[in-house]
Amino acid sequence: MSKDVQPIFILPEGTQRSSGKTAQKNNIMAAKLVAETVRTTLGPKGMDKMLVDGMGDITVTNDGVTILEEMQVEHPAAKMIVEVAKTQEAEIGDGTTTAVVIAGELLKQAETLLEQNVHPTVIVRGYRQAAVKAHTILQDIAVKVTEKEESVLKKVAMTAIYGKGAESAKEKLSEIAIKSVKKVIEHKDSEIIFDTAHIKLEKKVGGSVEDTELIDGVVIEKEIVHPGMPKLVSNARIALIDSPIEIKDTEVDAKISITDPSQMQAFIDQEEKMILGMVDKIAASGASVVFCQKGIDDIAQHFLAKKGIAAARRVKKSDIEAIARATGAKVVTNLDDLNSNDLGKAGLIEEKKIGDEELIFVTGCKNPKSVTVLVRGGTEHIVAEVKRAMTDAIGDVASALRNGRVVGGAGSPEIEVARRLRRFANSLSGREQLAVQSFANALEIIPRTLAENAGLDPINVLTDLKAAHDQKKLWAGINVFTGKTVDAWNAGVIEPLQIKTQAISSASEVAEMILRIDDVIAGGKAEAPPGMPPMG
């Protein structure tokens, strides 16, 4: 038998494969790099990133999820870390940087254990135990909060806004955040239900951040279609129509033969009569304003204007739904069914020019379950960042009310959880205790990063914090302006409990998943079938 054995290829040509320690190292490296990218943005002294996309559009932000989405990460393990940020954003709307930084640090700590030949499954098991214990500790130290405690909620909102480009107007913005959330939350049994879609954030360049206002109702980016229509309607009765107010083209290709000019006139008259019939139905219902999701014919606009009815056309479905929630109107698809019961009520409907655009304001609604925050600022980039800050603040206030629990910030909960986790690790036998200790060390990355971003010495700061927590000072956190320890609760740095629990859950889950991977097989580029022209 011949000695030189033929190599066997089981994977297609061009496939790249890395396995064992190499695969783990590469994945951990990629995840750590993602975490390093956003780490400098954490905390009130965090810096911003400027992202320029392929079209040359600029985004300036320190919002973790925005940075990671704009970066268009390619590496598969790094993409998994980006997913953590997206989950955090979807669940709470804030704390994305925290979640990503913890995930990166968990993997960094695991790398040290792997080098000591601790098996990945042991680390994963330890991390899982630590995450469950961390949840228990957080539940234990959290403080209850209700809708009545406005001062606590205001501090929650201000903590979210701090460090963003909007902190100059943090007082006003946090008040807006609380008011808007309180207006749209609904109580079902003992549960609080909140949908972020019910608070619309409309951004308009012009004025300053201080000019941001809460509108009890809906603002839509449309204008009244006809100059003869009223631009201001008091005590409006609103019809929401989901069908075109125009003559539809025939479904099939039809030809209409006309043999003499009088037939042409009769045809036009008939069309006009049909449109007038539609307008009469709207007027008969008693509507004074019409928002139509489809088109409105020029002749229909003329007739509506003659009857003094204001109308807007091609209104977005989401805007129609928001107006329905705010005014109590029902969306009607068939004009024959429209009657006065379907109409909604609003104290005032007005077309205003804000900046260089016309907007329609639907205000004075009795009990609006849909509100709009009109975000203002000097430039496009400032307005966009203020909108992101408002999203965070609204998400935090809603989360605090929904969950009913909050914790101090400034790195205090992380130090406390780490401290108690170490005690828990000592009660374990076996190698899992190494993993639990590593988990505790990883959580300290948050106060460490807050210190680094403020230009302080992280070792001194952590030593002071640990000493304070050993003396039973539960909310001892870091004052990034003085570098001293401070009682985070008294200093007004308060965060919803859910931010911390969600960040720890998703960070530990993704770290466990990445640690279990010991083989990365990347397929070669898919080749076009023969005869296919090259794609541009």
ZAKOL-327671 format. One line per 10 residues: their letters; for each residue y, z, x of C-alpha. Coordinates in nm, 4 decimals, padded with zeros to 6 digits, always signed. Layout:
<nodes>
a> Y:Z:X  ...
</nodes>
This chain:
<nodes>
mskdvqpifi> +00.0000:+00.0000:+00.0000  +00.3434:-00.0924:+00.1319  +00.5577:+00.1995:+00.2551  +00.8970:+00.0648:+00.1483  +00.9003:+00.1511:-00.2214  +01.1191:-00.0650:-00.4382  +01.4154:+00.1383:-00.5749  +01.4109:+00.1666:-00.9568  +01.7309:+00.1100:-01.1492  +01.7387:+00.2661:-01.4961
lpegtqrssg> +02.1133:+00.2382:-01.5506  +02.3108:-00.0852:-01.5782  +02.5011:-00.2146:-01.2802  +02.8492:-00.0668:-01.2322  +02.7520:+00.2737:-01.3795  +02.8942:+00.5664:-01.1871  +02.7057:+00.8909:-01.1800  +02.7807:+01.2293:-01.0325  +02.5507:+01.5240:-01.0838  +02.4930:+01.8892:-00.9978
ktaqknnima> +02.7632:+02.0724:-00.8038  +02.9684:+01.7529:-00.7541  +02.9944:+01.6905:-01.1278  +03.0937:+02.0511:-01.1951  +03.3513:+02.0495:-00.9169  +03.5103:+01.7265:-01.0416  +03.5270:+01.8438:-01.4022  +03.6741:+02.1807:-01.3083  +03.9257:+02.0131:-01.0767  +04.0416:+01.7764:-01.3555
aklvaetvrt> +04.0750:+02.0611:-01.6065  +04.2670:+02.2754:-01.3565  +04.5093:+01.9899:-01.2872  +04.5889:+01.9573:-01.6586  +04.6531:+02.3312:-01.6798  +04.8707:+02.3194:-01.3641  +05.0843:+02.0460:-01.5207  +05.1906:+02.2535:-01.8203  +05.1825:+02.5926:-01.6480  +05.5422:+02.5739:-01.5244
tlgpkgmdkm> +05.6695:+02.5399:-01.8824  +05.5379:+02.8795:-01.9992  +05.7749:+03.1541:-02.1062  +06.1500:+03.1879:-02.1546  +06.2168:+03.0839:-01.7939  +05.9768:+02.7871:-01.8096  +06.1004:+02.4486:-01.6902  +06.0958:+02.1239:-01.8901  +05.9166:+01.7954:-01.8248  +06.0663:+01.4509:-01.8546
lvdgmgditv> +05.8133:+01.1950:-01.9738  +05.8883:+00.8245:-01.9658  +05.6451:+00.6022:-02.1556  +05.5581:+00.2363:-02.0946  +05.8450:+00.1229:-02.3178  +06.0950:+00.3311:-02.1200  +06.1411:+00.5871:-02.3994  +06.2227:+00.9341:-02.2673  +06.0950:+01.2693:-02.3939  +06.2320:+01.5916:-02.2459
tndgvtilee> +06.0296:+01.8916:-02.3565  +05.8468:+02.2084:-02.2590  +05.6095:+02.1930:-02.5562  +05.2558:+02.1909:-02.4118  +05.0911:+01.9614:-02.6661  +05.3756:+01.7077:-02.6570  +05.3510:+01.6852:-02.2773  +04.9737:+01.6381:-02.2804  +04.9806:+01.3786:-02.5588  +05.2541:+01.1758:-02.3880
mqvehpaakm> +05.0735:+01.1897:-02.0526  +04.7793:+00.9839:-02.1854  +04.5171:+01.1673:-01.9817  +04.2162:+00.9520:-01.8806  +03.9613:+01.1853:-01.7164  +03.6940:+01.2895:-01.9720  +03.6977:+01.6624:-01.8780  +04.0771:+01.6659:-01.8779  +04.0724:+01.5079:-02.2249  +03.8649:+01.8033:-02.3462
ivevaktqea> +04.1407:+02.0388:-02.2298  +04.4003:+01.8286:-02.4149  +04.1897:+01.8775:-02.7302  +04.2385:+02.2549:-02.6914  +04.6148:+02.2046:-02.7145  +04.5766:+01.9804:-03.0192  +04.3577:+02.2370:-03.1979  +04.6112:+02.5112:-03.1259  +04.8925:+02.2888:-03.2581  +04.6991:+02.2034:-03.5760
eigdgtttav> +04.5968:+02.5633:-03.6463  +04.9184:+02.7511:-03.5656  +05.1760:+02.5083:-03.4287  +05.2545:+02.7184:-03.1204  +05.0827:+02.8696:-02.8163  +04.9532:+02.5365:-02.6863  +05.0555:+02.6050:-02.3254  +04.8949:+02.9517:-02.3387  +04.5623:+02.8069:-02.4585  +04.5531:+02.5360:-02.1909
viagellkqa> +04.6549:+02.7707:-01.9083  +04.3818:+03.0215:-02.0047  +04.1214:+02.7416:-02.0230  +04.2181:+02.6196:-01.6750  +04.2042:+02.9701:-01.5307  +03.8637:+03.0470:-01.6882  +03.7245:+02.7431:-01.5083  +03.8957:+02.8390:-01.1826  +03.7363:+03.1852:-01.2002  +03.3997:+03.0286:-01.2860
etlleqnvhp> +03.4239:+02.8084:-00.9773  +03.4262:+03.1200:-00.7560  +03.1146:+03.2490:-00.9326  +02.9390:+02.9129:-00.8969  +03.0055:+02.9251:-00.5218  +02.8305:+03.2644:-00.5180  +02.5309:+03.0887:-00.6813  +02.5704:+03.2523:-01.0201  +02.4018:+03.0149:-01.2646  +02.6323:+02.8323:-01.5131
tvivrgyrqa> +02.4360:+02.9584:-01.8162  +02.4874:+03.3180:-01.6997  +02.8632:+03.2539:-01.6750  +02.8645:+03.0912:-02.0194  +02.6798:+03.3879:-02.1716  +02.9199:+03.6337:-02.0079  +03.2237:+03.4352:-02.1231  +03.0915:+03.4308:-02.4780  +03.0454:+03.8086:-02.4813  +03.3922:+03.8554:-02.3292
avkahtilqd> +03.5574:+03.6284:-02.5900  +03.3966:+03.8230:-02.8777  +03.5034:+04.1542:-02.7207  +03.8569:+04.0216:-02.6581  +03.8855:+03.9414:-03.0312  +03.7785:+04.2942:-03.1221  +04.0333:+04.4438:-02.8810  +04.3140:+04.2225:-03.0166  +04.2301:+04.3144:-03.3778  +04.2354:+04.6775:-03.2711
iavkvtekee> +04.5816:+04.6692:-03.1096  +04.7487:+04.4353:-03.3646  +05.0159:+04.5683:-03.6000  +05.0298:+04.4852:-03.9723  +05.3273:+04.2902:-04.1030  +05.4352:+04.1911:-04.4571  +05.6949:+03.9597:-04.6118  +05.9318:+04.2538:-04.6581  +05.9631:+04.3211:-04.2850  +06.2223:+04.0547:-04.2177
svlkkvamta> +06.3367:+04.2066:-03.8897  +05.9855:+04.1728:-03.7404  +05.9503:+03.8170:-03.8715  +06.2886:+03.7276:-03.7250  +06.1753:+03.8539:-03.3842  +05.8574:+03.6454:-03.4172  +06.0669:+03.3333:-03.4838  +06.3111:+03.4107:-03.2019  +06.0256:+03.4641:-02.9563  +05.8969:+03.1159:-03.0454
iygkgaesak> +06.2390:+02.9536:-02.9994  +06.3222:+03.1295:-02.6706  +06.2839:+02.9056:-02.3672  +06.3199:+02.5869:-02.5723  +06.6358:+02.3783:-02.5618  +06.7451:+02.5427:-02.8870  +06.7841:+02.9016:-02.7749  +07.1653:+02.8868:-02.7975  +07.1279:+02.8944:-03.1784  +06.8149:+03.1096:-03.1956
eklseiaiks> +06.9655:+03.3551:-03.4480  +07.0462:+03.0856:-03.7012  +06.7287:+02.8841:-03.6454  +06.5028:+03.1873:-03.6856  +06.6725:+03.2757:-04.0155  +06.6170:+02.9189:-04.1372  +06.2510:+02.9358:-04.0307  +06.1916:+03.2583:-04.2287  +06.3768:+03.1382:-04.5401  +06.1955:+02.8051:-04.5472
vkkviehkds> +05.8502:+02.9634:-04.5074  +05.9200:+03.2233:-04.7777  +06.0285:+02.9510:-05.0194  +05.7095:+02.7466:-04.9902  +05.4315:+03.0042:-04.9424  +05.2127:+03.0573:-05.2457  +05.0106:+03.3657:-05.3362  +04.6591:+03.3096:-05.4586  +04.4829:+03.6389:-05.5382  +04.5469:+03.8444:-05.2246
eiifdtahik> +04.5627:+03.5354:-05.0041  +04.8744:+03.3628:-04.8789  +04.8576:+02.9823:-04.8790  +05.0964:+02.7805:-04.6673  +05.1137:+02.4081:-04.5980  +05.3474:+02.2913:-04.3207  +05.3870:+01.9569:-04.5011  +05.5955:+02.1374:-04.7656  +05.8699:+02.2026:-04.5113  +06.0145:+01.8690:-04.4115
lekkvggsve> +06.1983:+01.8549:-04.0791  +06.4533:+01.5749:-04.0904  +06.6373:+01.5138:-03.7640  +06.9825:+01.3559:-03.7393  +07.1878:+01.3103:-03.4253  +07.5426:+01.4406:-03.4464  +07.7153:+01.7774:-03.4616  +07.5568:+02.0607:-03.2655  +07.2366:+02.2650:-03.2898  +07.4389:+02.5267:-03.4844
dtelidgvvi> +07.4891:+02.2691:-03.7645  +07.1167:+02.2717:-03.8464  +07.0822:+02.3690:-04.2142  +06.8198:+02.4502:-04.4736  +06.8375:+02.2423:-04.7895  +06.6778:+02.3837:-05.1063  +06.5205:+02.0577:-05.2010  +06.4488:+01.7247:-05.0382  +06.6430:+01.4885:-04.8151  +06.5204:+01.1304:-04.7926
ekeivhpgmp> +06.6257:+00.8497:-04.5618  +06.7167:+00.6035:-04.8353  +07.0302:+00.4854:-05.0055  +07.1227:+00.4134:-05.3688  +07.0277:+00.0457:-05.4074  +07.3258:-00.0921:-05.6004  +07.6985:-00.0378:-05.5389  +07.7587:-00.0074:-05.9163  +07.5317:+00.2967:-05.9444  +07.6700:+00.6521:-05.9319
klvsnarial> +07.6480:+00.8084:-05.5844  +07.6547:+01.1589:-05.7289  +07.4577:+01.2773:-06.0323  +07.4828:+01.6340:-06.1639  +07.2043:+01.7930:-06.3712  +06.9874:+01.4969:-06.2832  +06.6706:+01.4076:-06.4714  +06.4429:+01.2364:-06.2255  +06.1772:+00.9720:-06.2851  +05.9249:+00.9076:-06.0070
idspieikdt> +05.7692:+00.5643:-06.0456  +05.4756:+00.4291:-05.8496  +05.4897:+00.0678:-05.9710  +05.7341:-00.2144:-05.8981  +06.0299:-00.2614:-06.1332  +06.0082:-00.6381:-06.1015  +05.7963:-00.9254:-06.2317  +05.4694:-00.9416:-06.0445  +05.3523:-01.2727:-05.9032  +05.0368:-01.3978:-06.0694
evdakisitd> +04.7135:-01.2825:-05.9055  +04.5759:-01.6383:-05.8836  +04.7607:-01.9426:-05.7554  +04.9154:-02.0675:-06.0764  +05.1435:-02.3623:-06.1325  +05.4062:-02.3708:-06.4024  +05.5063:-02.7228:-06.5019  +05.8540:-02.7667:-06.6438  +05.9432:-03.1010:-06.7973  +06.3044:-03.0526:-06.8976
psqmqafidq> +06.5918:-02.8243:-06.7830  +06.6058:-02.6221:-07.1058  +06.2518:-02.4968:-07.0411  +06.3700:-02.3745:-06.7023  +06.6445:-02.1723:-06.8708  +06.3979:-02.0315:-07.1247  +06.1677:-01.9278:-06.8380  +06.4504:-01.7455:-06.6587  +06.5610:-01.5804:-06.9843  +06.2068:-01.4621:-07.0507
eekmilgmvd> +06.1837:-01.3068:-06.7019  +06.5156:-01.1328:-06.7559  +06.3991:-01.0057:-07.0940  +06.0826:-00.8554:-06.9403  +06.2841:-00.6766:-06.6724  +06.5325:-00.5513:-06.9316  +06.2359:-00.4162:-07.1266  +06.1289:-00.2141:-06.8207  +06.4802:-00.0769:-06.7703  +06.5063:+00.0143:-07.1422
kiaasgasvv> +06.1829:+00.2160:-07.1127  +06.3307:+00.4097:-06.8194  +06.6576:+00.4687:-07.0069  +06.4716:+00.5709:-07.3263  +06.2955:+00.8513:-07.1351  +06.6352:+01.0037:-07.0590  +06.6135:+00.9570:-06.6821  +06.9408:+00.9506:-06.4883  +06.7853:+00.8916:-06.1435  +06.4863:+00.6780:-06.0457
fcqkgiddia> +06.2886:+00.7011:-05.7206  +06.0543:+00.4052:-05.6971  +05.7714:+00.3816:-05.4446  +05.7674:-00.0001:-05.4721  +06.0400:-00.2648:-05.5021  +06.3221:-00.2925:-05.7585  +06.4273:-00.6450:-05.8550  +06.7947:-00.7458:-05.8177  +06.8254:-00.8046:-06.1942  +06.6657:-00.4626:-06.2599
qhflakkgia> +06.9197:-00.3048:-06.0234  +07.2005:-00.4703:-06.2198  +07.0700:-00.3438:-06.5558  +07.0054:+00.0073:-06.4208  +07.3598:+00.0180:-06.2799  +07.5004:-00.0884:-06.6208  +07.3196:+00.2040:-06.7816  +07.4575:+00.4410:-06.5150  +07.1154:+00.5184:-06.3687  +07.1002:+00.5687:-05.9905
aarrvkksdi> +06.7907:+00.4326:-05.8150  +06.6280:+00.4214:-05.4715  +06.3426:+00.1876:-05.3849  +06.0490:+00.1794:-05.1414  +06.0544:+00.5577:-05.1089  +05.7702:+00.6884:-04.8897  +05.4712:+00.8408:-05.0681  +05.5198:+01.1713:-04.8808  +05.8849:+01.1831:-04.9955  +05.7866:+01.1103:-05.3559
eaiaratgak> +05.5349:+01.3977:-05.3413  +05.7981:+01.6292:-05.1901  +06.0461:+01.5434:-05.4692  +05.7707:+01.6036:-05.7261  +05.7034:+01.9510:-05.5781  +06.0727:+02.0376:-05.5596  +06.1802:+01.9151:-05.9053  +05.8629:+01.9396:-06.1145  +05.8585:+01.5653:-06.1879  +05.5316:+01.3790:-06.2453
vvtnlddlns> +05.4580:+01.0524:-06.0670  +05.4157:+00.7729:-06.3251  +05.2272:+00.4513:-06.2499  +05.2608:+00.2794:-06.5857  +05.6134:+00.2484:-06.7278  +05.4754:+00.2366:-07.0856  +05.3612:+00.5976:-07.0415  +05.6956:+00.7287:-06.9136  +05.8451:+00.9963:-07.1389  +06.0844:+01.2875:-07.1074
ndlgkaglie> +05.8016:+01.5306:-07.0169  +05.7414:+01.3402:-06.6921  +06.0966:+01.3907:-06.5675  +06.1946:+01.6430:-06.3023  +06.5212:+01.8367:-06.2866  +06.7678:+01.8848:-06.0021  +07.1164:+02.0356:-06.0091  +07.2639:+01.7639:-05.7900  +07.1602:+01.4331:-05.6406  +07.4033:+01.2921:-05.3913
ekkigdeeli> +07.4171:+01.0138:-05.1362  +07.5827:+01.1311:-04.8132  +07.6473:+00.9641:-04.4825  +07.5182:+01.1778:-04.1939  +07.5807:+01.0260:-03.8519  +07.5483:+00.6523:-03.9114  +07.2840:+00.6673:-04.1848  +07.2904:+00.7143:-04.5594  +07.0704:+00.9960:-04.6902  +06.9959:+01.1049:-05.0446
fvtgcknpks> +07.0060:+01.4816:-05.1033  +06.8040:+01.6216:-05.3956  +06.9334:+01.9789:-05.4297  +06.9915:+02.2565:-05.6794  +06.6254:+02.2674:-05.7818  +06.5298:+02.5745:-05.9819  +06.2340:+02.6976:-05.7765  +06.1671:+02.4373:-05.5094  +05.8193:+02.4432:-05.3580  +05.9345:+02.1864:-05.1061
vtvlvrggte> +06.2353:+02.2287:-04.8762  +06.3989:+02.0333:-04.5963  +06.5429:+02.1524:-04.2682  +06.8101:+01.9104:-04.1502  +06.7988:+01.9418:-03.7722  +07.1175:+01.8489:-03.5838  +07.2109:+01.8195:-03.2167  +07.4289:+01.6319:-02.9708  +07.1786:+01.3705:-02.8504  +06.8479:+01.2177:-02.9559
hivaevkram> +06.6553:+01.4233:-02.6974  +06.8165:+01.7542:-02.7964  +06.7458:+01.6947:-03.1672  +06.3821:+01.6112:-03.0909  +06.3386:+01.9296:-02.8862  +06.5095:+02.1449:-03.1520  +06.2696:+01.9967:-03.4071  +05.9756:+02.0984:-03.1858  +06.1208:+02.4491:-03.1481  +06.1569:+02.4744:-03.5268
tdaigdvasa> +05.7957:+02.3585:-03.5725  +05.6857:+02.6417:-03.3410  +05.9025:+02.9021:-03.5167  +05.7905:+02.7978:-03.8669  +05.4258:+02.7919:-03.7542  +05.4577:+03.1410:-03.6030  +05.6229:+03.2985:-03.9065  +05.3691:+03.1374:-04.1406  +05.0808:+03.2487:-03.9193  +05.2122:+03.6072:-03.9042
lrngrvvgga> +05.2352:+03.6215:-04.2847  +04.9046:+03.4447:-04.3523  +04.7133:+03.6624:-04.1082  +04.9294:+03.9689:-04.1747  +04.9127:+04.0881:-03.8132  +05.1287:+04.0568:-03.5023  +05.1182:+04.1736:-03.1395  +05.3801:+04.2337:-02.8719  +05.4431:+03.9477:-02.6283  +05.5725:+03.9270:-02.2709
gspeievarr> +05.2190:+03.9339:-02.1287  +05.1415:+04.2808:-02.2701  +04.8391:+04.1923:-02.4900  +04.6741:+03.9962:-02.2074  +04.7026:+04.2900:-01.9651  +04.5668:+04.5322:-02.2276  +04.2738:+04.3045:-02.3198  +04.1928:+04.2473:-01.9497  +04.2021:+04.6217:-01.8856  +03.9623:+04.7027:-02.1698
lrrfanslsg> +03.7371:+04.4061:-02.0827  +03.6869:+04.5461:-01.7321  +03.5782:+04.8741:-01.8838  +03.3393:+04.6799:-02.1094  +03.2032:+04.4862:-01.8080  +03.1003:+04.8116:-01.6377  +02.8809:+04.8936:-01.9379  +02.6824:+04.5703:-01.8946  +02.3813:+04.5335:-01.6707  +02.2947:+04.2032:-01.5069
reqlavqsfa> +02.5090:+03.9238:-01.3755  +02.6978:+03.8746:-01.7037  +02.9257:+04.1604:-01.5991  +03.0580:+03.9375:-01.3181  +03.1476:+03.6740:-01.5763  +03.3159:+03.9293:-01.8041  +03.5221:+04.0545:-01.5088  +03.6191:+03.6961:-01.4277  +03.7238:+03.6488:-01.7913  +03.9458:+03.9579:-01.7615
naleiiprtl> +04.1003:+03.8230:-01.4392  +04.1609:+03.4869:-01.6069  +04.3630:+03.6418:-01.8908  +04.6048:+03.7871:-01.6355  +04.7186:+03.4327:-01.5584  +04.9633:+03.4613:-01.8522  +05.1767:+03.7521:-01.7179  +05.1308:+03.6101:-01.3646  +05.2679:+03.2730:-01.4738  +05.5569:+03.4327:-01.6655
aenagldpin> +05.6506:+03.6126:-01.3426  +05.6146:+03.3016:-01.1243  +05.8225:+03.0874:-01.3619  +06.0980:+03.3505:-01.3490  +06.0958:+03.3435:-00.9677  +05.9499:+03.6960:-00.9387  +05.6726:+03.8234:-00.7139  +05.3594:+03.8087:-00.9353  +05.1672:+04.0698:-00.7359  +05.4397:+04.3346:-00.7705
vltdlkaahd> +05.4849:+04.2541:-01.1393  +05.1115:+04.2744:-01.2184  +05.0758:+04.6015:-01.0272  +05.3639:+04.7553:-01.2262  +05.2218:+04.6253:-01.5561  +04.8724:+04.7586:-01.4887  +05.0132:+05.0985:-01.3911  +05.2150:+05.1121:-01.7149  +04.9093:+05.0196:-01.9261  +04.7012:+05.2848:-01.7497
qkklwaginv> +04.9621:+05.5328:-01.8723  +04.8815:+05.4215:-02.2316  +05.1968:+05.2102:-02.2670  +05.0368:+04.9527:-02.4976  +05.3208:+04.7015:-02.5195  +05.4341:+04.7190:-02.1547  +05.5302:+04.3599:-02.0753  +05.7432:+04.1799:-01.8236  +06.1180:+04.1429:-01.8579  +06.1627:+03.8020:-01.6958
ftgktvdawn> +06.5364:+03.8579:-01.6485  +06.5184:+04.1843:-01.4532  +06.1613:+04.1695:-01.3197  +06.0982:+04.5221:-01.4494  +05.8407:+04.6292:-01.7068  +05.9700:+04.6593:-02.0616  +05.8310:+04.7656:-02.3984  +05.7826:+04.4189:-02.5497  +05.7830:+04.5494:-02.9073  +06.1158:+04.7301:-02.8697
agvieplqik> +06.2597:+04.4351:-02.6787  +06.1832:+04.2162:-02.9820  +05.9215:+03.9972:-02.8132  +05.6617:+03.9681:-03.0906  +05.3978:+03.7030:-03.1540  +05.1452:+03.6395:-03.4323  +04.7982:+03.7750:-03.3563  +04.6461:+03.4383:-03.4474  +04.8138:+03.2666:-03.1506  +04.6226:+03.4929:-02.9122
tqaissasev> +04.2878:+03.4860:-03.0930  +04.2939:+03.1082:-03.1398  +04.3990:+03.0479:-02.7774  +04.1201:+03.2688:-02.6423  +03.8588:+03.1145:-02.8757  +03.9374:+02.7522:-02.8009  +03.9957:+02.8130:-02.4275  +03.6644:+02.9962:-02.3815  +03.4733:+02.7411:-02.5918  +03.6005:+02.4448:-02.3912
aemilriddv> +03.5422:+02.6272:-02.0599  +03.1826:+02.7039:-02.1658  +03.1292:+02.3415:-02.2637  +03.2618:+02.2049:-01.9334  +03.0522:+02.4554:-01.7325  +02.7329:+02.3399:-01.9022  +02.7836:+01.9804:-01.7845  +02.5843:+01.9061:-01.4688  +02.5714:+01.5283:-01.4879  +02.8459:+01.2756:-01.5570
iaggkaeapp> +02.7283:+00.9214:-01.6232  +03.0152:+00.6777:-01.6678  +02.9159:+00.3334:-01.7936  +03.0370:+00.0187:-01.6212  +03.3040:-00.1853:-01.7952  +03.1685:-00.3699:-02.0987  +03.1549:-00.7392:-02.0183  +03.2692:-00.9981:-02.2677  +02.9859:-01.2110:-02.4126  +02.9595:-01.5589:-02.2561
gmppmg> +03.1941:-01.8097:-02.4098  +03.4536:-01.5417:-02.4973  +03.8020:-01.6197:-02.3661  +03.9547:-01.3453:-02.1486  +04.1559:-01.0983:-02.3602  +04.5275:-01.0833:-02.2815
</nodes>
